[in-house]
Amino acid sequence: HRGAIAAEYVKEHLLRNLIEHPKSITDTKAAIGSKPGPGAGSTAVTAIFVGGRLLVANVGDSRAVICKGGQGITNSDERHIIEDAGGYVMWDEGWRVGGVVPVSRAFGDKLLKQYVVADPEIKEVVVDSSLEFIILASNGLWQVVTNEGAVAIAKRHIWDPEESAKELPNEAYKRETSDNTTVVIVRFLHENSELPSI
């Protein structure tokens, strides 16, 4: 948001920094250092499969929706975090921290760093036979498609997650999203997973 510089920086450095400095996950202020510029910011959502568990981490308005047993599971609304820190959140075509930034967690945004943190919100899900798939998407999708709507659209072609991942941004553009849209869908195959008949 507010320019691509922070997104480019995160794309180029996040994975390498997490691998080389795993403690940066818990010390995000040190990880941010002096980069990028004061007004730029970026969001991220990741999912990591570790020993029978799915760890989903979210910073900003990019979001993961997990379809487990036919139901969508997401992370929480965080307006209270900013207000508890003495900041304010106002409505301007969406909730905005200090009337400027539309997220409570983001990389960059140094001018609002007292209220906008880069600490990820983390959700852990046990991977069992009820875990069907996960949708990871940027805000361009979530501005115009509900969690339930995204799950329903993804289920139309879930045997081909790549096709489902193409259909969701197309739907967002039909609904005139005003933000960029990136979607990744990961389907979990279990022993009893139904495959399409050929």
C-alpha positions in Angstrom: 0.0 0.0 0.0 1.1 3.6 -0.7 3.6 2.4 -3.2 5.4 -0.7 -4.3 8.8 -0.2 -2.6 8.0 -2.1 0.6 6.4 -5.0 -1.3 9.5 -5.3 -3.5 11.7 -5.2 -0.5 9.7 -7.9 1.3 9.7 -10.0 -1.8 13.5 -9.8 -2.2 14.4 -10.2 1.5 11.7 -11.9 3.6 12.4 -15.6 2.9 16.2 -15.3 3.1 16.0 -13.3 6.3 13.7 -15.8 8.0 16.0 -18.6 7.0 19.2 -16.8 8.1 17.7 -15.1 11.2 14.8 -17.2 12.5 14.6 -15.0 15.7 13.5 -12.1 13.4 10.0 -13.6 13.7 9.8 -12.5 17.3 12.0 -9.4 17.0 10.3 -7.6 14.1 11.5 -4.1 15.0 15.2 -5.2 14.6 14.3 -7.1 11.4 12.8 -4.0 9.8 16.0 -2.0 10.3 16.3 1.2 8.2 14.5 -0.1 5.1 12.2 0.8 3.2 11.0 4.5 2.8 8.8 6.1 5.5 5.5 6.0 3.7 5.5 2.6 2.0 4.1 -0.5 3.4 3.4 -4.1 2.5 1.3 -7.0 3.7 2.0 -10.8 3.6 0.4 -14.1 4.3 2.2 -17.4 4.5 1.4 -21.0 5.2 4.0 -23.6 6.3 3.3 -27.3 6.7 5.3 -28.7 9.6 4.9 -32.2 11.0 1.2 -32.6 10.7 0.4 -29.0 11.5 -0.3 -26.0 9.2 1.1 -22.7 10.5 -0.5 -19.7 8.9 1.1 -16.3 9.5 -0.5 -13.0 8.4 0.7 -9.4 8.4 -1.8 -6.9 7.0 -4.9 -7.3 4.9 -3.7 -10.2 2.9 -5.6 -13.2 4.3 -5.7 -17.0 4.5 -9.0 -18.8 4.6 -8.8 -22.5 5.5 -11.6 -24.8 4.4 -11.9 -27.5 7.0 -14.9 -29.7 7.1 -16.6 -27.4 4.5 -16.3 -24.3 6.7 -14.0 -21.3 6.3 -11.6 -20.3 9.1 -9.9 -17.0 9.2 -8.0 -14.6 11.6 -9.5 -11.8 13.7 -10.4 -8.1 13.5 -7.8 -6.1 15.3 -9.0 -2.5 15.6 -8.7 -2.8 19.4 -4.9 -3.2 19.2 -4.5 0.3 17.7 -7.0 1.9 20.1 -5.4 0.2 23.1 -2.0 1.7 22.0 -3.5 5.2 22.0 -4.0 5.4 18.2 -7.3 5.9 16.4 -9.0 4.0 13.6 -11.5 5.8 11.3 -13.7 4.7 8.4 -12.8 5.9 5.0 -13.9 3.3 2.5 -12.6 0.8 5.0 -11.0 1.1 8.5 -7.8 3.1 8.4 -5.1 3.5 11.2 -4.6 7.2 11.8 -7.0 7.8 8.8 -4.2 6.6 6.5 -3.2 2.9 6.5 -5.9 0.2 6.1 -4.1 -2.4 8.2 -3.0 -3.0 11.8 -0.1 -5.2 10.8 2.3 -4.4 8.0 5.9 -4.2 6.9 7.1 -0.6 6.6 4.8 2.3 7.4 7.4 3.8 9.7 5.4 6.9 10.3 2.7 4.9 12.0 5.0 2.2 13.5 3.8 2.9 17.0 0.4 1.5 16.0 1.0 -0.6 12.9 3.2 -3.6 13.8 4.9 -6.2 11.7 4.4 -8.9 14.3 2.5 -11.7 12.4 -0.8 -13.1 13.6 -0.3 -16.8 13.7 -2.9 -19.6 13.5 -2.0 -23.3 13.9 -4.3 -25.9 12.4 -3.9 -29.7 12.8 -3.8 -31.3 9.4 -6.4 -34.1 9.4 -8.8 -35.6 6.9 -11.2 -32.6 7.4 -8.7 -30.1 6.0 -9.7 -29.6 2.4 -7.8 -26.6 1.1 -6.4 -23.1 2.0 -6.8 -19.9 0.0 -4.0 -17.3 0.4 -4.9 -14.0 -1.2 -4.2 -10.3 -1.2 -6.8 -7.7 -0.3 -7.9 -7.2 -3.8 -9.9 -10.4 -3.4 -11.1 -9.8 0.1 -12.4 -6.3 -0.7 -15.2 -7.7 -2.8 -15.5 -11.5 -2.0 -16.4 -12.8 1.4 -14.6 -15.8 3.0 -17.6 -18.0 2.4 -17.9 -16.7 -1.2 -14.3 -17.5 -1.9 -14.6 -21.0 -0.5 -17.7 -21.6 -2.6 -16.0 -20.3 -5.8 -12.8 -22.4 -5.1 -14.9 -25.6 -4.5 -16.3 -25.4 -8.1 -12.9 -26.5 -9.5 -11.1 -27.7 -6.4 -9.7 -30.8 -8.1 -7.7 -28.3 -10.1 -6.4 -25.7 -7.6 -4.7 -23.7 -10.3 -8.0 -23.2 -12.1 -9.7 -22.2 -8.9 -6.8 -19.7 -8.2 -7.5 -18.1 -11.6 -11.2 -18.0 -11.1 -11.1 -16.0 -7.8 -9.2 -12.9 -9.2 -11.4 -13.0 -12.2 -14.4 -12.8 -9.9 -12.8 -9.9 -8.0 -12.2 -7.9 -11.2 -15.8 -8.6 -12.3 -16.9 -7.1 -8.9 -14.6 -4.1 -9.6 -12.0 -4.5 -6.9 -9.8 -1.4 -6.4 -6.7 -3.3 -5.2 -4.2 -5.7 -6.7 -5.2 -9.4 -6.5 -3.0 -12.4 -6.0 -4.4 -15.8 -5.1 -2.8 -19.1 -4.2 -4.8 -22.2 -3.4 -3.3 -25.4 -1.9 -5.5 -28.5 -1.8 -4.7 -31.2 0.7 -5.0 -34.8 -0.6 -5.8 -37.4 2.0 -6.2 -41.1 1.5 -9.9 -40.7 1.2 -9.8 -37.6 -1.1 -12.1 -37.8 -4.0 -10.4 -37.4 -7.4 -12.3 -36.5 -10.5 -13.2 -39.5 -12.7 -11.6 -39.4 -16.2 
